[in-house]
Amino acid sequence: MIAGLLGDNQKAEEILKDNADNRYYRYLPQIVDQLECWYNNEFLDKSYAQKAAEIITELKAK
């Protein structure tokens, strides 16, 4: 996500793919999607800790 925010979308995709495929962070793509949504839409309304707790709760419910 940080690489993407710095404008290097290709590197961001490479890092995400490596972590999901080779390091078995199977929920990482969903987490990154939700954090990007938070950053772009909810940053002023929710803290990172609040959003992280929300994401964890949603993943546990699945």
PDB file of N, CA, C and O in Angstrom:
ATOM      1  N   MET A   1       0.826  -1.191   0.000  1.00  0.00           N
ATOM      2  CA  MET A   1       0.000   0.000   0.000  1.00  0.00           C
ATOM      3  C   MET A   1       0.871   1.256   0.000  1.00  0.00           C
ATOM      4  O   MET A   1       0.543   2.242  -0.661  1.00  0.00           O
ATOM      5  N   ILE A   2       1.964   1.222   0.729  1.00  0.00           N
ATOM      6  CA  ILE A   2       2.838   2.397   0.799  1.00  0.00           C
ATOM      7  C   ILE A   2       3.456   2.683  -0.562  1.00  0.00           C
ATOM      8  O   ILE A   2       3.519   3.836  -0.989  1.00  0.00           O
ATOM      9  N   ALA A   3       3.913   1.632  -1.247  1.00  0.00           N
ATOM     10  CA  ALA A   3       4.483   1.837  -2.581  1.00  0.00           C
ATOM     11  C   ALA A   3       3.456   2.478  -3.510  1.00  0.00           C
ATOM     12  O   ALA A   3       3.799   3.349  -4.310  1.00  0.00           O
ATOM     13  N   GLY A   4       2.217   2.056  -3.407  1.00  0.00           N
ATOM     14  CA  GLY A   4       1.157   2.649  -4.220  1.00  0.00           C
ATOM     15  C   GLY A   4       0.932   4.109  -3.891  1.00  0.00           C
ATOM     16  O   GLY A   4       0.754   4.936  -4.785  1.00  0.00           O
ATOM     17  N   LEU A   5       0.940   4.426  -2.601  1.00  0.00           N
ATOM     18  CA  LEU A   5       0.762   5.826  -2.196  1.00  0.00           C
ATOM     19  C   LEU A   5       1.918   6.702  -2.664  1.00  0.00           C
ATOM     20  O   LEU A   5       1.757   7.905  -2.864  1.00  0.00           O
ATOM     21  N   LEU A   6       3.088   6.082  -2.836  1.00  0.00           N
ATOM     22  CA  LEU A   6       4.250   6.819  -3.331  1.00  0.00           C
ATOM     23  C   LEU A   6       4.274   6.883  -4.855  1.00  0.00           C
ATOM     24  O   LEU A   6       5.193   7.451  -5.446  1.00  0.00           O
ATOM     25  N   GLY A   7       3.246   6.291  -5.492  1.00  0.00           N
ATOM     26  CA  GLY A   7       3.126   6.375  -6.940  1.00  0.00           C
ATOM     27  C   GLY A   7       3.703   5.206  -7.707  1.00  0.00           C
ATOM     28  O   GLY A   7       3.682   5.215  -8.938  1.00  0.00           O
ATOM     29  N   ASP A   8       4.217   4.197  -7.019  1.00  0.00           N
ATOM     30  CA  ASP A   8       4.797   3.039  -7.704  1.00  0.00           C
ATOM     31  C   ASP A   8       3.804   1.873  -7.649  1.00  0.00           C
ATOM     32  O   ASP A   8       3.963   0.937  -6.866  1.00  0.00           O
ATOM     33  N   ASN A   9       2.780   1.956  -8.498  1.00  0.00           N
ATOM     34  CA  ASN A   9       1.727   0.945  -8.485  1.00  0.00           C
ATOM     35  C   ASN A   9       2.227  -0.432  -8.890  1.00  0.00           C
ATOM     36  O   ASN A   9       1.744  -1.441  -8.376  1.00  0.00           O
ATOM     37  N   GLN A  10       3.190  -0.488  -9.807  1.00  0.00           N
ATOM     38  CA  GLN A  10       3.730  -1.778 -10.230  1.00  0.00           C
ATOM     39  C   GLN A  10       4.423  -2.474  -9.061  1.00  0.00           C
ATOM     40  O   GLN A  10       4.216  -3.668  -8.844  1.00  0.00           O
ATOM     41  N   LYS A  11       5.233  -1.752  -8.316  1.00  0.00           N
ATOM     42  CA  LYS A  11       5.918  -2.328  -7.154  1.00  0.00           C
ATOM     43  C   LYS A  11       4.909  -2.740  -6.094  1.00  0.00           C
ATOM     44  O   LYS A  11       5.071  -3.780  -5.455  1.00  0.00           O
ATOM     45  N   ALA A  12       3.874  -1.940  -5.900  1.00  0.00           N
ATOM     46  CA  ALA A  12       2.835  -2.275  -4.927  1.00  0.00           C
ATOM     47  C   ALA A  12       2.180  -3.599  -5.287  1.00  0.00           C
ATOM     48  O   ALA A  12       1.958  -4.438  -4.413  1.00  0.00           O
ATOM     49  N   GLU A  13       1.867  -3.796  -6.561  1.00  0.00           N
ATOM     50  CA  GLU A  13       1.255  -5.056  -7.007  1.00  0.00           C
ATOM     51  C   GLU A  13       2.216  -6.227  -6.832  1.00  0.00           C
ATOM     52  O   GLU A  13       1.801  -7.311  -6.421  1.00  0.00           O
ATOM     53  N   GLU A  14       3.501  -6.019  -7.140  1.00  0.00           N
ATOM     54  CA  GLU A  14       4.501  -7.078  -6.970  1.00  0.00           C
ATOM     55  C   GLU A  14       4.607  -7.502  -5.507  1.00  0.00           C
ATOM     56  O   GLU A  14       4.638  -8.695  -5.205  1.00  0.00           O
ATOM     57  N   ILE A  15       4.661  -6.541  -4.615  1.00  0.00           N
ATOM     58  CA  ILE A  15       4.780  -6.837  -3.182  1.00  0.00           C
ATOM     59  C   ILE A  15       3.537  -7.563  -2.687  1.00  0.00           C
ATOM     60  O   ILE A  15       3.640  -8.545  -1.951  1.00  0.00           O
ATOM     61  N   LEU A  16       2.371  -7.086  -3.087  1.00  0.00           N
ATOM     62  CA  LEU A  16       1.123  -7.727  -2.670  1.00  0.00           C
ATOM     63  C   LEU A  16       1.058  -9.159  -3.180  1.00  0.00           C
ATOM     64  O   LEU A  16       0.708 -10.068  -2.428  1.00  0.00           O
ATOM     65  N   LYS A  17       1.390  -9.367  -4.441  1.00  0.00           N
ATOM     66  CA  LYS A  17       1.361 -10.713  -5.026  1.00  0.00           C
ATOM     67  C   LYS A  17       2.359 -11.627  -4.326  1.00  0.00           C
ATOM     68  O   LYS A  17       2.031 -12.772  -4.015  1.00  0.00           O
ATOM     69  N   ASP A  18       3.563 -11.142  -4.077  1.00  0.00           N
ATOM     70  CA  ASP A  18       4.572 -11.951  -3.391  1.00  0.00           C
ATOM     71  C   ASP A  18       4.099 -12.355  -2.002  1.00  0.00           C
ATOM     72  O   ASP A  18       4.231 -13.514  -1.610  1.00  0.00           O
ATOM     73  N   ASN A  19       3.554 -11.411  -1.265  1.00  0.00           N
ATOM     74  CA  ASN A  19       3.084 -11.722   0.089  1.00  0.00           C
ATOM     75  C   ASN A  19       1.904 -12.686   0.077  1.00  0.00           C
ATOM     76  O   ASN A  19       1.825 -13.574   0.925  1.00  0.00           O
ATOM     77  N   ALA A  20       0.997 -12.523  -0.864  1.00  0.00           N
ATOM     78  CA  ALA A  20      -0.175 -13.402  -0.929  1.00  0.00           C
ATOM     79  C   ALA A  20       0.203 -14.793  -1.431  1.00  0.00           C
ATOM     80  O   ALA A  20      -0.292 -15.793  -0.911  1.00  0.00           O
ATOM     81  N   ASP A  21       1.073 -14.865  -2.435  1.00  0.00           N
ATOM     82  CA  ASP A  21       1.403 -16.151  -3.059  1.00  0.00           C
ATOM     83  C   ASP A  21       2.516 -16.910  -2.350  1.00  0.00           C
ATOM     84  O   ASP A  21       2.423 -18.126  -2.181  1.00  0.00           O
ATOM     85  N   ASN A  22       3.558 -16.215  -1.937  1.00  0.00           N
ATOM     86  CA  ASN A  22       4.746 -16.889  -1.410  1.00  0.00           C
ATOM     87  C   ASN A  22       4.853 -16.883   0.106  1.00  0.00           C
ATOM     88  O   ASN A  22       5.584 -17.689   0.682  1.00  0.00           O
ATOM     89  N   ARG A  23       4.139 -15.990   0.746  1.00  0.00           N
ATOM     90  CA  ARG A  23       4.220 -15.895   2.203  1.00  0.00           C
ATOM     91  C   ARG A  23       2.897 -16.273   2.869  1.00  0.00           C
ATOM     92  O   ARG A  23       2.749 -16.210   4.089  1.00  0.00           O
ATOM     93  N   TYR A  24       1.953 -16.663   2.033  1.00  0.00           N
ATOM     94  CA  TYR A  24       0.677 -17.230   2.496  1.00  0.00           C
ATOM     95  C   TYR A  24      -0.153 -16.278   3.349  1.00  0.00           C
ATOM     96  O   TYR A  24      -0.852 -16.711   4.265  1.00  0.00           O
ATOM     97  N   TYR A  25      -0.077 -14.983   3.051  1.00  0.00           N
ATOM     98  CA  TYR A  25      -0.966 -14.012   3.694  1.00  0.00           C
ATOM     99  C   TYR A  25      -2.253 -13.975   2.875  1.00  0.00           C
ATOM    100  O   TYR A  25      -2.481 -13.047   2.099  1.00  0.00           O
ATOM    101  N   ARG A  26      -3.083 -14.985   3.056  1.00  0.00           N
ATOM    102  CA  ARG A  26      -4.234 -15.160   2.165  1.00  0.00           C
ATOM    103  C   ARG A  26      -5.272 -14.060   2.291  1.00  0.00           C
ATOM    104  O   ARG A  26      -6.025 -13.825   1.346  1.00  0.00           O
ATOM    105  N   TYR A  27      -5.335 -13.391   3.409  1.00  0.00           N
ATOM    106  CA  TYR A  27      -6.313 -12.320   3.585  1.00  0.00           C
ATOM    107  C   TYR A  27      -5.759 -10.947   3.205  1.00  0.00           C
ATOM    108  O   TYR A  27      -6.491  -9.958   3.225  1.00  0.00           O
ATOM    109  N   LEU A  28      -4.496 -10.881   2.866  1.00  0.00           N
ATOM    110  CA  LEU A  28      -3.868  -9.589   2.596  1.00  0.00           C
ATOM    111  C   LEU A  28      -4.545  -8.791   1.482  1.00  0.00           C
ATOM    112  O   LEU A  28      -4.743  -7.587   1.650  1.00  0.00           O
ATOM    113  N   PRO A  29      -4.909  -9.400   0.359  1.00  0.00           N
ATOM    114  CA  PRO A  29      -5.577  -8.591  -0.674  1.00  0.00           C
ATOM    115  C   PRO A  29      -6.863  -7.918  -0.177  1.00  0.00           C
ATOM    116  O   PRO A  29      -7.118  -6.759  -0.504  1.00  0.00           O
ATOM    117  N   GLN A  30      -7.667  -8.633   0.605  1.00  0.00           N
ATOM    118  CA  GLN A  30      -8.892  -8.042   1.137  1.00  0.00           C
ATOM    119  C   GLN A  30      -8.574  -6.929   2.132  1.00  0.00           C
ATOM    120  O   GLN A  30      -9.243  -5.896   2.153  1.00  0.00           O
ATOM    121  N   ILE A  31      -7.555  -7.146   2.952  1.00  0.00           N
ATOM    122  CA  ILE A  31      -7.166  -6.137   3.940  1.00  0.00           C
ATOM    123  C   ILE A  31      -6.668  -4.874   3.242  1.00  0.00           C
ATOM    124  O   ILE A  31      -7.047  -3.763   3.613  1.00  0.00           O
ATOM    125  N   VAL A  32      -5.823  -5.048   2.235  1.00  0.00           N
ATOM    126  CA  VAL A  32      -5.292  -3.893   1.505  1.00  0.00           C
ATOM    127  C   VAL A  32      -6.420  -3.127   0.827  1.00  0.00           C
ATOM    128  O   VAL A  32      -6.442  -1.897   0.865  1.00  0.00           O
ATOM    129  N   ASP A  33      -7.358  -3.841   0.206  1.00  0.00           N
ATOM    130  CA  ASP A  33      -8.497  -3.168  -0.430  1.00  0.00           C
ATOM    131  C   ASP A  33      -9.266  -2.320   0.571  1.00  0.00           C
ATOM    132  O   ASP A  33      -9.615  -1.174   0.286  1.00  0.00           O
ATOM    133  N   GLN A  34      -9.527  -2.882   1.739  1.00  0.00           N
ATOM    134  CA  GLN A  34     -10.296  -2.150   2.744  1.00  0.00           C
ATOM    135  C   GLN A  34      -9.505  -0.982   3.323  1.00  0.00           C
ATOM    136  O   GLN A  34     -10.073   0.072   3.610  1.00  0.00           O
ATOM    137  N   LEU A  35      -8.197  -1.163   3.495  1.00  0.00           N
ATOM    138  CA  LEU A  35      -7.382  -0.054   4.000  1.00  0.00           C
ATOM    139  C   LEU A  35      -7.275   1.074   2.974  1.00  0.00           C
ATOM    140  O   LEU A  35      -7.267   2.249   3.341  1.00  0.00           O
ATOM    141  N   GLU A  36      -7.194   0.720   1.695  1.00  0.00           N
ATOM    142  CA  GLU A  36      -7.175   1.755   0.663  1.00  0.00           C
ATOM    143  C   GLU A  36      -8.495   2.520   0.651  1.00  0.00           C
ATOM    144  O   GLU A  36      -8.505   3.742   0.499  1.00  0.00           O
ATOM    145  N   CYS A  37      -9.596   1.813   0.809  1.00  0.00           N
ATOM    146  CA  CYS A  37     -10.906   2.467   0.886  1.00  0.00           C
ATOM    147  C   CYS A  37     -10.949   3.402   2.095  1.00  0.00           C
ATOM    148  O   CYS A  37     -11.417   4.535   1.991  1.00  0.00           O
ATOM    149  N   TRP A  38     -10.461   2.926   3.236  1.00  0.00           N
ATOM    150  CA  TRP A  38     -10.408   3.761   4.446  1.00  0.00           C
ATOM    151  C   TRP A  38      -9.572   5.013   4.195  1.00  0.00           C
ATOM    152  O   TRP A  38      -9.987   6.126   4.518  1.00  0.00           O
ATOM    153  N   TYR A  39      -8.396   4.818   3.619  1.00  0.00           N
ATOM    154  CA  TYR A  39      -7.491   5.944   3.393  1.00  0.00           C
ATOM    155  C   TYR A  39      -8.124   6.993   2.481  1.00  0.00           C
ATOM    156  O   TYR A  39      -7.977   8.194   2.707  1.00  0.00           O
ATOM    157  N   ASN A  40      -8.821   6.532   1.458  1.00  0.00           N
ATOM    158  CA  ASN A  40      -9.401   7.448   0.474  1.00  0.00           C
ATOM    159  C   ASN A  40     -10.755   8.029   0.880  1.00  0.00           C
ATOM    160  O   ASN A  40     -11.145   9.082   0.375  1.00  0.00           O
ATOM    161  N   ASN A  41     -11.482   7.360   1.788  1.00  0.00           N
ATOM    162  CA  ASN A  41     -12.853   7.784   2.076  1.00  0.00           C
ATOM    163  C   ASN A  41     -13.170   8.035   3.546  1.00  0.00           C
ATOM    164  O   ASN A  41     -14.015   8.874   3.857  1.00  0.00           O
ATOM    165  N   GLU A  42     -12.516   7.332   4.441  1.00  0.00           N
ATOM    166  CA  GLU A  42     -12.903   7.377   5.849  1.00  0.00           C
ATOM    167  C   GLU A  42     -11.810   7.894   6.777  1.00  0.00           C
ATOM    168  O   GLU A  42     -11.979   7.882   7.996  1.00  0.00           O
ATOM    169  N   PHE A  43     -10.699   8.346   6.219  1.00  0.00           N
ATOM    170  CA  PHE A  43      -9.526   8.730   6.998  1.00  0.00           C
ATOM    171  C   PHE A  43      -9.852   9.750   8.082  1.00  0.00           C
ATOM    172  O   PHE A  43      -9.311   9.681   9.186  1.00  0.00           O
ATOM    173  N   LEU A  44     -10.722  10.683   7.775  1.00  0.00           N
ATOM    174  CA  LEU A  44     -11.052  11.729   8.744  1.00  0.00           C
ATOM    175  C   LEU A  44     -12.098  11.280   9.757  1.00  0.00           C
ATOM    176  O   LEU A  44     -12.260  11.907  10.804  1.00  0.00           O
ATOM    177  N   ASP A  45     -12.811  10.195   9.449  1.00  0.00           N
ATOM    178  CA  ASP A  45     -13.889   9.721  10.321  1.00  0.00           C
ATOM    179  C   ASP A  45     -13.479   8.587  11.251  1.00  0.00           C
ATOM    180  O   ASP A  45     -14.037   8.445  12.339  1.00  0.00           O
ATOM    181  N   LYS A  46     -12.504   7.776  10.829  1.00  0.00           N
ATOM    182  CA  LYS A  46     -12.079   6.614  11.618  1.00  0.00           C
ATOM    183  C   LYS A  46     -10.564   6.596  11.716  1.00  0.00           C
ATOM    184  O   LYS A  46      -9.863   6.956  10.771  1.00  0.00           O
ATOM    185  N   SER A  47     -10.074   6.176  12.856  1.00  0.00           N
ATOM    186  CA  SER A  47      -8.629   6.018  13.015  1.00  0.00           C
ATOM    187  C   SER A  47      -8.200   4.697  12.374  1.00  0.00           C
ATOM    188  O   SER A  47      -9.030   3.840  12.071  1.00  0.00           O
ATOM    189  N   TYR A  48      -6.900   4.550  12.175  1.00  0.00           N
ATOM    190  CA  TYR A  48      -6.373   3.288  11.653  1.00  0.00           C
ATOM    191  C   TYR A  48      -6.767   2.146  12.579  1.00  0.00           C
ATOM    192  O   TYR A  48      -7.179   1.085  12.109  1.00  0.00           O
ATOM    193  N   ALA A  49      -6.647   2.346  13.880  1.00  0.00           N
ATOM    194  CA  ALA A  49      -6.987   1.294  14.845  1.00  0.00           C
ATOM    195  C   ALA A  49      -8.455   0.900  14.736  1.00  0.00           C
ATOM    196  O   ALA A  49      -8.784  -0.284  14.812  1.00  0.00           O
ATOM    197  N   GLN A  50      -9.331   1.870  14.560  1.00  0.00           N
ATOM    198  CA  GLN A  50     -10.755   1.567  14.405  1.00  0.00           C
ATOM    199  C   GLN A  50     -11.008   0.758  13.135  1.00  0.00           C
ATOM    200  O   GLN A  50     -11.761  -0.215  13.157  1.00  0.00           O
ATOM    201  N   LYS A  51     -10.383   1.156  12.037  1.00  0.00           N
ATOM    202  CA  LYS A  51     -10.583   0.441  10.775  1.00  0.00           C
ATOM    203  C   LYS A  51      -9.986  -0.951  10.848  1.00  0.00           C
ATOM    204  O   LYS A  51     -10.594  -1.905  10.363  1.00  0.00           O
ATOM    205  N   ALA A  52      -8.808  -1.090  11.445  1.00  0.00           N
ATOM    206  CA  ALA A  52      -8.191  -2.410  11.576  1.00  0.00           C
ATOM    207  C   ALA A  52      -9.083  -3.339  12.393  1.00  0.00           C
ATOM    208  O   ALA A  52      -9.259  -4.502  12.030  1.00  0.00           O
ATOM    209  N   ALA A  53      -9.640  -2.845  13.479  1.00  0.00           N
ATOM    210  CA  ALA A  53     -10.546  -3.657  14.302  1.00  0.00           C
ATOM    211  C   ALA A  53     -11.783  -4.056  13.503  1.00  0.00           C
ATOM    212  O   ALA A  53     -12.255  -5.188  13.614  1.00  0.00           O
ATOM    213  N   GLU A  54     -12.304  -3.143  12.707  1.00  0.00           N
ATOM    214  CA  GLU A  54     -13.467  -3.429  11.865  1.00  0.00           C
ATOM    215  C   GLU A  54     -13.142  -4.525  10.846  1.00  0.00           C
ATOM    216  O   GLU A  54     -13.938  -5.442  10.645  1.00  0.00           O
ATOM    217  N   ILE A  55     -11.979  -4.430  10.209  1.00  0.00           N
ATOM    218  CA  ILE A  55     -11.566  -5.425   9.220  1.00  0.00           C
ATOM    219  C   ILE A  55     -11.426  -6.796   9.873  1.00  0.00           C
ATOM    220  O   ILE A  55     -11.892  -7.793   9.322  1.00  0.00           O
ATOM    221  N   ILE A  56     -10.795  -6.854  11.027  1.00  0.00           N
ATOM    222  CA  ILE A  56     -10.611  -8.126  11.734  1.00  0.00           C
ATOM    223  C   ILE A  56     -11.957  -8.742  12.082  1.00  0.00           C
ATOM    224  O   ILE A  56     -12.151  -9.945  11.911  1.00  0.00           O
ATOM    225  N   THR A  57     -12.874  -7.938  12.561  1.00  0.00           N
ATOM    226  CA  THR A  57     -14.213  -8.431  12.900  1.00  0.00           C
ATOM    227  C   THR A  57     -14.906  -8.999  11.665  1.00  0.00           C
ATOM    228  O   THR A  57     -15.520 -10.064  11.732  1.00  0.00           O
ATOM    229  N   GLU A  58     -14.810  -8.299  10.546  1.00  0.00           N
ATOM    230  CA  GLU A  58     -15.428  -8.774   9.307  1.00  0.00           C
ATOM    231  C   GLU A  58     -14.800 -10.080   8.838  1.00  0.00           C
ATOM    232  O   GLU A  58     -15.514 -10.983   8.401  1.00  0.00           O
ATOM    233  N   LEU A  59     -13.476 -10.196   8.920  1.00  0.00           N
ATOM    234  CA  LEU A  59     -12.810 -11.420   8.482  1.00  0.00           C
ATOM    235  C   LEU A  59     -13.156 -12.602   9.384  1.00  0.00           C
ATOM    236  O   LEU A  59     -13.301 -13.725   8.901  1.00  0.00           O
ATOM    237  N   LYS A  60     -13.287 -12.365  10.664  1.00  0.00           N
ATOM    238  CA  LYS A  60     -13.660 -13.435  11.592  1.00  0.00           C
ATOM    239  C   LYS A  60     -15.076 -13.934  11.330  1.00  0.00           C
ATOM    240  O   LYS A  60     -15.375 -15.105  11.562  1.00  0.00           O
ATOM    241  N   ALA A  61     -15.943 -13.056  10.850  1.00  0.00           N
ATOM    242  CA  ALA A  61     -17.338 -13.424  10.595  1.00  0.00           C
ATOM    243  C   ALA A  61     -17.485 -14.299   9.352  1.00  0.00           C
ATOM    244  O   ALA A  61     -18.520 -14.940   9.164  1.00  0.00           O
ATOM    245  N   LYS A  62     -16.470 -14.331   8.513  1.00  0.00           N
ATOM    246  CA  LYS A  62     -16.542 -15.121   7.268  1.00  0.00           C
ATOM    247  C   LYS A  62     -16.294 -16.579   7.515  1.00  0.00           C
ATOM    248  O   LYS A  62     -16.318 -17.377   6.577  1.00  0.00           O
TER     249      LYS A  62
END
